């Protein structure tokens, strides 16, 4: 009867809880790692906007809030100030803002973009290059009286009687007022939808999702360990038997997590992942081969990190279980029936 009870504890409680605990620990090795996400942004090929959106599929895209200005008219010019370094820096800024909130360092989920580098570029030599490229790419149309920059608005067309040189000069002259209307910080939402506390400067507890996730994983592991230990002491009467229960009941969930890691590793080393991204038809949408290659490299990096988490967690668990089994087998045969814990 004791063995039946121990088997039920192992099958329905200890093994499932240990398996879930191992998965939570394996996932936490990368989901809670700020530097992992930042490392994905190191490839500047992911931020080459002018090249990535150069196809005809983007030619009719209208930029919101600019009075009908289309991307085909401003895309080349935007590349002068929206450099890959700037875009990568802003992506890293967003990652840090997300982690600051979920890591308990900030009291509200307020994602924002810093526009001061763009404004500084528009006030310098980059602004003159911006004006020239914009003047060259604007469609011909409209009246000369309407061709001017307004705060927050770029011209959507160039009159036929205004030359490219003249249009560029007009745009340069209007850039100061255009730039002054751009806020230094652009928030991605009108109002932060997640907050902790009403006074950002006040003390008290802060929202700490990552800490809560880690604590929940540890608590789950402790509970699983309790059932694991209970099964071993209920099912085994001697030290040898208990070590056998400890070893075999731990080996099953550990081997499951280890197998998951091996399967993920197999996916990363097969052409299926590359084939899946390439078959998404990103090139017809305007994303060039360099961007697609960078996306494949980033996906491979993510898969590698995920499989390392599973392999490490499952390997450690399997190693402990085999160690317990080896310990039990090291007990002399004549002591296995009489030795007690």
N, C-alpha and C positions, 0 to 999 in steps of 0.2 A: 504493500500500500504506500509505503514511503517513497518508493521509486516512481510509482505512478504519479503521486503528488508532485515530485520533483520534475518529472517529465512535463507535466502540465504547466508548471511555473516556467520552465525553460522555453517551451514552445509558444505559450501565449503571453508571457510577460518579459522574461529576461532577454531572449533573443530579439524580439521586435523592438524593445526599448533600446537595447545596445546598438542595433542596426541604425535606428533613427538618430541616436546620439552620435554615432560615428559619422553619419552623413552631415549632421549639423556642424560637427567640428571640422569636417573636410571642407564644407562650403564656407564656413567662417574664415578659413585661412586666406581666402581671396575677396569675399564680399565685404569684409571689414577692413581691407587694406587700401588706404587712400593712395599709396604710391603705386599700387597695381593699376589703378585707373589713370593716374597721371602718366605712367609709362606708356599707355596706349596712345597718348597724344604726342609722343616724341617724334613721330614720323610726319615730316612737313608735307609729304605728298597728300595727306588727308585734307590739307587746308589750302590747296592751290585752287582757289575759287575760279579765277578766269579760265583756267583750263578745264575745270570740272563741269562748267556750265556753258560750254561754248557751242553746243549743237543747236540745230533749228528748233528742237523741242522746247527750248527756253526763249525763243525769239519773241513770243507774244506774251510772256509773263509780265504782268503789271506790278510795279512796286507800290505797295499800299501806302497811302498818305502822301503821295507825290503828285497827285493831280493827273494821273494817267501816264506817267513816265514808264517806259517799258525797259526790261532788263537788257535787251539788245542795244539800247541807246546808251546805257550807263555801265554795262558790264566791264568793258575794258578800262574805263576810267576808275571804276570802283576798285579794280585790282591794284591801282597805284597806292591807295591808302589802306585798303583791307588786305594787308600783306599776310603771308602764311604765318609769320612770327606773331603778328597781332592776333589773328584768329586762334592760333594755338594758345596764346596767353589767356585769351578770354575763355576758351574752353576749360583751361586749367583753373581759371577763376571760378567758373561755375561748379566744377568738381569740388573745389575747396569749400565753396559756400554750402553745398549739399552736405558734405562731411562735417562741416562746422556745426550745422544744425543737428544732424542725427548723432553727432558725437558729443552733444551737450555744450558746445562752445558758443552757440548763438541761440537767442530766444525766439527767433522767428525765421520761417522759411522764406527768405526774401532774395530771389535770384536776380542779379543785375549785371549789366555790361558797362564797362568803363569806356567812355568815348573820348576821353581827353587825348589819347595818342592820335586818334583820327582827326580831331580838331587841330591839334598841333601840326599834323602833316598837311592839312588843307591850308594852313596859314603860311607854309613855306614853299620850297621848290616843288614838292609833291602836288601842291594845290595848282600850280601852273601847268604841270603835266596832266593833272586831272581835268582842268578846264580845256586843254587842247584836245584830249581824246574824246571828251564829251561833245565838244563842238564838231568834231569829225564824224561822230556816230549818230548825232541827232537826225531824225528824218526831216526833210525839207517841207516846210509848210508854216502857216500862221503869218501874223503881221509883225513888222519890226517894233511896233509899239508894245506888243505883248512879250517881246523877247527880253526878259530880265529875271534876275533871281529875287525871290521873295524869302522871308524868313521861313525856313523849313521846306521850301519848295524849289525844285530845279526846273528849268525850262524843259518842255516836252518835245519841242520841235525848233528848227532853225529856219527863219524866213529866207526865201530865195534871194532876196536882195541884200542879205547879210553874209559876208564871206566867212570862211572858217576862222581866219585870223581875227576878224572883227568880233565874231561870236566868242572866241576864246578870251579876248580882251574884256568883253562885257561880263563874261562869267567870272574872270579873275577879280574884276572890280566889285562884283556882288558877293564874293565869297565871305568877306568879313561879316556881313549881316546874316548870311546864311548860316555860318558857323556859330555865331552868337546865339542863334535860336535853338541850337542843339544842346540839350542838357548834358552835364558832365557824366551823369550816371543814368542809364536807361534800365528801368525795372521791367522784367519780363511779365509781370502781372500788376494789375492796378492796385491790388491789396494782397498782402501775404495771406495765404489760406491756411497756414499752420502757424500757430503761436504757442508759446509757453510763458505764461505770466503777462500781466498788463503793463508792468513797468520794466523796460529793458535794463535799467540800471539797478534794479532791486536785487537783493540776494534771494536765497531760497533754492529749492531743488530745480534742476533743469531737465529738459527732455533728453534722454540718452538712449536712443534706440539700439545702437550698437552694443552698449554696455548691457542693456536688458536682454538682447539676443544672446550675448556671450554668457550671461548669468543663467538664462533659461537652459542653454546647452549644458552647462555644468550641473545644474539641478537635475536635469533629465538623466545625465550620466550617473549622478549619485543614486537616483531612484533605481535606474537599471542595475547599477552595481549592488544595490540592496537585494533585489530579487535574484540576481546572479549568485550572490553569496548564500541567500536563503535556500536556493535550489541545491547548491553544493552540500550544505549541511543537512538538508532534509534527505537527499538521496544517498549521501555517503556516510558510512559509519566510521571508517578509518581514514587516516591521512592520505593513503594511496587513493582511495575511492573519491575523496573530496577533491584532491588535485585533478583526478580524471574528469570529474564533473566541471570543475573550473575550466580546464583546458578545452574540452570538446564543446561546451556551451558557448565559450568565447570565440572559438575558431569559426563557427558557422557565420555569425554576423560579420566578423572581420574578413572572412573570405568573400562574402557578398560585396562588401565595399571595395575590396581589392579587385574583384572581378569587374565592378563598374569602372574602376580606374583603367583597367586593361582595355575595356571596350572603348572608352573615350580616347585612349592612346591610339587604338587601332583606327579610329575615325580620323584622328589628326594626321596619320601617316598614309592615308589612302587618298586617291584623287577625288573622292566624293565631295569633300568640302569645297575644293576649288571649283569643281564642276557645278556645285549648287550656286555659288556666288556668280560665276560667269554666266550661268543660264538664267540669271535674274534679268538679263537684258538691260544692264546699266548703261552700256555704251550708247544705245539709241536714245536714252534719256539725257545724254550729254556728259556723262562721266567717262573720262578718258582711261586709257590702259594703265597709266601711272596710278591713278586713284584706285582702280579696281585691284591692282597689285598690292597697294598699301592696305586695302580692306582685307584682302586674303591673308596678308602677313599679320594684321591685327587679330583676325579670327583665329589664326593658328596659335598666336600668343595666348589668347584667352583659353582655347581648348587645352593647350599645354599646361597652363596654370591650374585649370580645373582638374586635369588628370593627375597632376602632381599632388594636389590636395587629397584626392581619393586614394592614390597609391601609398602616400605616406601614412595616412590614417589607418587604412586597411593593413598595410605592412606592419605597422607598430602593433596593432591589435593581434594580428596573426603571429607575430614574433613572441608576444607575451603568452599567447595560448600555447604555442609550441614549447616555450620555456617551462610552462607549468606541467605540460605532459612529460617533458624530459625529466623534470624534477620527480614526478611520480614514478617514472620508469627506473630512476636511479635508486629507489628504495629496494633493498634486498627482498627477494621473494618470500623468505621466511618471516619478514616483518610486515608484509603487506596486509595480512589478516589480523595480526595482533597489535600493530602500531596504531596509536590513537592520536588525534590532533592535539 
